[in-house]
Amino acid sequence: MIAIGLIALNMRGPFVAVAPVVGAMQRDLGFSPVEIGYLTGIPVLCFALAAPLASLAGRKLGPEFAITLTLLGVLLGVMVRSAGGGALVMLGTVILGVAITIGNIVVPLIIRRDFSPAKQGAAMGTYTAALNIGSFATSVITAPLAELLGWRPAIAACAVFAVAAAAVWVPAAGSRSYRPQAIPGTDLTRASRRPASRWITVALTVGFAGQAFSYYGVTAWLPSLLSDELGLAPSAAGAGSSLFQILAITGSLGVPFAARIASTTTVGLTLGALWLTVPVGLLLAPELWWLWSSFGGAAQGGGITLIFTAIIRLARDQASAGRLSAVVQGAGYSFGAVAPTLLGYVHGVSDSWTGPLLMILGSVAMFILGCALSLRHVPKPH
C-alpha cells in the first residue's frame, strides 16, 4: 500500500504543474489560451482513448509490470515535455497521458484483488488521497521553482516522484515488476458477466463525466480566474489551486467512514452540494475563494473515491471490474478532456469567467444526477 501511495503521487501532479506557470509558457511558446488548454486536455483525452489499451496491458503483461510501465512513462513524458519547443511539449504530454491511463485502470483492480470488501473503501480512499497530495505538492513547488530556475526545470521537478515510487515498487512487487506475466483466465477487457445493468452503468458514467469535467476545468483555470478577478499574484493564485487539491484529502479519507454511517446515495448528494459551492460561490462572492476552494476540494476528492469504490463493488468479478472501469473511465474522461480547452475558448471569446463557471455548474449537476441514479445500487461491504 505504501508503494501504491507513492505511485498515486505521479498520477495527477504532472498535469497540475502547468497551471502555475501558464503565463510563462504562453510567452515562451507563443501558445494561445486554447493551446494551453490542450496541455491539460490531451492527457485526459488519453485517459479516455487509451483505456482499452491499458486494460490489455494489465491482462497481457500483468498488473505489476503494467505499473512499472506507468512509472517509466511518467519519467519519460516529464523529461520530454520540459526539453524543447511546442512540439516536444505536446509529445511529452501525450506520453504522460498514455502512461497514467495504465495506472488509472490497473491500480483499482489491484486494490479489488488484494483487499477484502470491508477494506476496499479505505484502500481506495488512501489511493485517491495520495493522488491529491501529489497534485498539492506539485502546485506548491512549481511556482517558486519557476521563479528561481524557469518554468522548464519547474515542471520537470515532479520526475522525483516517479523515481521514488519505482525505488519502492520494484522491491515490493518483486520479479513481477520487471517481467511481463500474462494473467491466465483473467480477461480485463471483456467481462464474463455483465458488471451491472445498462442503466446503472450509464448513470455511473454520467456522474463520473460530471466529476471529471468539473475537476479538470477548475484545476486548469482557477489560478487564472483568481488572478483576473481579484488581481492575485501568480504565487497567491497558485495557493488557491493548492487549497483545492490538498482539501481533497479530507474527502478521500472521509468518504469510506461516512459510508459506514449513512447511505452511499446520501454521501454522494452531500458531495454534490459541496461541489455546487465552487461555481456558485465564485460567481456571487469570489473574494471568499478560499472557502469555495476548500469545499470543492473535499467534494472532488470524495467524488472520485466514491465512484471508484462503486465500480469495484458493483462488479461481480475481476473481469467485470476491468470492463466496468474501462467503460466508466473511458466515456467519463472523454467528457472531462474537453473541459480545459472548452473553458479556455469560452473565456477567450467572452473575456469573462461567467460562461465557464456556468458550464462547471452544469457539469456538477451531471455529477449529482449520476450519483442519485446509480449509487443506491452499490452493495454494502461485508
Salt bridges, closest charged atoms under 4 A:
GLU64 OE2 - ARG113 NH2 3.02
GLU64 OE2 - ARG176 NH1 3.62
ASP114 OD1 - ARG113 NE 2.80
ASP187 OD1 - ARG59 NE 3.33
ASP187 OD2 - ARG190 NE 3.48
ASP228 OD2 - HIS347 NE2 3.70
ASP317 OD2 - ARG193 NH2 3.74
